[in-house]
């Protein structure tokens, strides 16, 4: 019995985020994407941490600053706002998704090693639930690495149905079970993203329902998604605040909605009130 408990604890601790944190003195990075043409942007909460403002590096289009507008602690999401006009991705509800659907992502993993050019990977939806049947997540076999967190999970039709979030740590699982997990990754469902955005009707009104151009083949889809993604750079958190990646203990097993943090008056004031 004790052995089973220890193995379970190891497995729970093995769910690692896919955000880069090179050291407490250096900025950490992840991925994110625009959901409206006027600059509303989605990434993972654990990418931005407690930083009220972050920088976005757009592929071949320079760097812009963005303010953290609101966060959803339960589902590890952050809503940002940048000033300007941007290419945005359409978001659809994930309720109709099925196991076996082809999906892809564009992200910026390990930028200090792999460089800042976007990386594209694809796979399928393996399960309609996450760890311990978590209904807020998909399990996917789309390959992800440190730095992919916050990127879009996109269908062949160019629709966002999730946000890249976590992966199982192969080394820890191997030590605990003697078995190496085979590409076990997770994404937050877009239905949870849309629930988060219900508190911001002007943002939801700006989200497209379908791609604004035809996507006749996979390279065209890749280029379409690349245009809306960016590297998210966040400064280290304040002293005493952990920047450690999310573990399973911090992920929801049910959605009670109480993790949503709404902005204080003055939406772009950069307030980031975690609780």
C-alpha positions in Angstrom: 0.0 0.0 0.0 2.8 2.4 0.9 4.5 1.7 -2.4 1.4 2.5 -4.3 1.0 5.8 -2.4 4.6 6.7 -3.1 4.2 5.9 -6.8 1.0 8.0 -7.0 2.7 10.9 -5.3 5.6 10.7 -7.8 3.3 10.6 -10.7 1.4 13.6 -9.4 4.6 15.5 -9.0 5.7 14.5 -12.5 3.2 16.7 -14.4 5.5 19.5 -15.5 4.6 22.7 -17.2 6.2 23.4 -20.5 7.5 26.9 -19.7 11.2 27.8 -19.7 12.7 29.2 -16.5 16.5 29.3 -17.0 17.3 30.9 -13.7 15.7 33.3 -11.3 17.8 36.1 -12.7 16.8 35.6 -16.3 13.4 36.1 -18.0 11.5 33.0 -18.7 9.6 32.3 -21.9 6.6 30.5 -23.3 4.2 30.8 -26.2 0.9 32.5 -26.7 -1.4 33.7 -29.5 -3.7 36.6 -30.4 -7.5 35.9 -30.3 -8.6 39.4 -31.5 -7.2 41.7 -34.1 -7.0 44.6 -31.6 -4.5 42.8 -29.4 -6.1 40.5 -26.9 -3.7 37.6 -26.4 -3.9 34.2 -24.5 -1.1 32.3 -22.8 -0.6 30.1 -19.7 -0.7 31.7 -16.3 2.5 29.9 -15.3 4.3 31.5 -18.2 3.7 35.1 -17.0 3.8 34.4 -13.3 3.3 37.6 -11.3 4.7 39.9 -14.0 2.2 42.7 -14.6 3.6 43.4 -18.1 5.4 41.1 -20.5 7.1 41.4 -23.9 5.9 39.5 -27.0 8.3 38.7 -29.8 6.4 38.3 -33.1 8.0 36.2 -35.8 9.6 38.6 -38.3 7.6 41.5 -36.9 9.5 42.8 -33.9 8.7 43.1 -30.2 5.6 44.6 -28.5 4.7 45.1 -24.9 1.6 43.6 -23.3 -0.3 44.1 -20.1 -1.7 41.2 -18.0 -5.4 42.0 -18.0 -6.8 39.0 -16.1 -6.0 35.4 -15.0 -7.8 32.2 -14.4 -5.9 30.4 -11.7 -8.0 27.2 -11.9 -7.3 26.6 -15.6 -3.8 28.2 -15.8 -4.8 30.9 -18.3 -3.8 34.5 -18.7 -5.4 37.2 -20.8 -3.0 39.9 -22.1 -3.5 43.1 -24.1 -1.1 44.6 -26.6 -1.6 47.8 -28.5 -1.8 47.5 -32.3 -3.4 45.5 -35.1 -2.6 41.8 -35.3 -3.5 38.6 -37.0 -5.7 36.5 -34.7 -6.9 32.9 -34.6 -10.5 31.9 -34.5 -11.6 30.0 -31.3 -14.3 27.4 -31.3 -15.9 25.4 -28.5 -14.2 22.1 -27.8 -17.4 20.2 -26.8 -17.6 18.5 -30.2 -14.0 17.3 -30.3 -13.5 13.5 -30.7 -10.7 11.2 -29.9 -8.5 10.8 -32.9 -9.0 14.3 -34.3 -5.8 15.6 -36.0 -4.4 18.7 -34.2 -1.3 20.8 -34.3 0.5 23.6 -32.5 3.1 26.2 -33.3 5.4 27.2 -30.4 8.7 28.5 -29.3 10.4 25.8 -27.2 13.9 26.2 -25.6 14.6 29.4 -27.5 18.0 29.7 -26.0 19.0 26.4 -27.6 16.6 25.9 -30.5 16.4 29.6 -31.6 13.5 31.9 -32.0 12.0 30.5 -35.2 8.6 29.0 -34.6 8.4 25.2 -34.3 5.4 23.2 -35.6 4.3 19.8 -34.4 1.2 17.8 -34.9 -0.6 14.7 -33.6 -4.0 13.7 -32.4 -6.4 14.0 -29.5 -5.7 10.8 -27.4 -8.3 11.4 -24.7 -11.1 13.8 -23.9 -9.9 14.0 -20.3 -6.6 14.7 -18.5 -4.9 13.2 -15.5 -7.4 11.3 -13.3 -10.2 12.0 -15.8 -9.8 15.8 -15.5 -12.7 17.1 -17.7 -11.0 20.4 -18.3 -8.1 18.9 -20.3 -7.3 17.0 -23.5 -4.6 14.4 -23.6 -2.6 14.8 -26.8 0.4 13.3 -28.5 1.4 16.5 -30.2 5.1 16.8 -29.2 5.8 19.7 -26.9 8.9 20.9 -25.0 9.8 23.5 -22.4 8.5 26.8 -23.9 5.5 25.4 -25.7 3.2 26.4 -22.8 0.4 28.8 -23.8 0.5 27.9 -27.5 -2.7 27.2 -29.5 -4.0 23.6 -30.1 -5.4 23.9 -33.6 -7.6 21.7 -35.8 -7.0 21.0 -39.5 -9.6 23.7 -40.2 -7.6 26.4 -38.4 -9.7 26.6 -35.3 -8.3 26.8 -31.8 -9.7 24.1 -29.5 -7.2 24.2 -26.7 -4.2 25.8 -25.0 -1.0 23.8 -24.6 -0.3 23.3 -20.9 1.7 20.4 -19.5 3.5 17.2 -20.2 4.4 14.1 -18.1 8.0 14.2 -16.9 9.5 11.0 -18.4 12.4 10.8 -16.0 10.3 11.0 -12.8 7.8 8.5 -14.2 10.6 6.1 -15.1 12.0 6.3 -11.6 8.6 5.7 -10.1 7.3 3.0 -12.3 10.2 1.6 -14.4 8.3 2.6 -17.5 8.8 5.6 -19.8 5.6 7.5 -20.8 5.3 7.9 -24.5 4.6 11.5 -25.5 1.9 12.1 -22.9 0.9 15.8 -23.1 -2.1 18.0 -22.1 -4.0 21.0 -23.3 -6.7 23.1 -21.6 -9.9 22.8 -23.5 -11.1 25.9 -25.4 -14.5 25.5 -23.6 -12.7 26.6 -20.4 -11.0 29.4 -22.3 -14.4 30.6 -23.5 -15.8 30.4 -19.9 -13.0 32.5 -18.7 -13.7 35.1 -21.4 -17.4 35.4 -20.6 -16.5 38.1 -18.1 -15.1 40.1 -21.0 -17.9 40.3 -23.6 -16.1 42.9 -25.7 -13.2 40.4 -26.1 -15.5 37.5 -27.0 -17.2 39.7 -29.5 -13.9 40.2 -31.3 -13.1 36.5 -31.7 -13.5 35.2 -35.2 -15.6 32.1 -35.7 -13.6 30.8 -38.7 -10.3 31.4 -40.5 -10.3 34.5 -42.7 -8.7 32.7 -45.6 -8.6 29.3 -47.2 -6.2 26.7 -45.8 -5.7 24.2 -48.6 -2.8 22.2 -47.1 -0.8 21.8 -43.9 2.0 24.3 -44.8 -0.7 27.0 -45.4 -2.2 26.1 -42.0 1.2 26.3 -40.4 1.8 29.8 -41.8 -1.6 30.9 -40.8 -1.0 29.9 -37.1 2.5 31.3 -37.1 1.2 34.8 -37.9 -0.8 34.8 -34.7 1.7 33.3 -32.2 4.5 34.9 -30.3 7.2 34.3 -27.7 6.1 35.5 -24.3 8.9 36.9 -22.2 8.2 37.5 -18.5 10.5 38.9 -15.9 11.3 36.8 -12.8 8.6 37.1 -10.1 9.0 39.1 -7.0 11.3 37.8 -4.3 9.7 35.0 -2.3 7.3 34.1 -5.1 7.9 30.7 -6.6 8.4 30.4 -10.3 8.3 26.6 -10.2 6.3 24.9 -12.9 2.8 23.7 -12.1 2.5 20.3 -10.5 -0.5 18.1 -10.7 -1.6 19.1 -7.2 -2.2 22.6 -8.6 -4.4 21.5 -11.4 -8.2 21.3 -11.1 -10.2 18.1 -10.8 -13.4 20.0 -11.1 -14.4 23.4 -12.4 -16.0 25.6 -9.8 -15.1 28.9 -11.5 -13.7 30.4 -8.4 -10.2 30.6 -9.8 -11.1 33.4 -12.2 -9.3 36.7 -11.3 -11.0 39.7 -12.7 -9.1 43.0 -13.4 -9.5 46.0 -11.2 -11.1 49.1 -12.6 -8.8 50.3 -15.4 -8.5 47.1 -17.4 -5.0 47.8 -18.7 -3.6 48.8 -15.4 -1.5 45.6 -15.2 -3.1 44.4 -12.0 -2.4 40.7 -11.5 -4.1 39.7 -8.2 -3.4 36.0 -7.7 -5.1 34.3 -4.8 
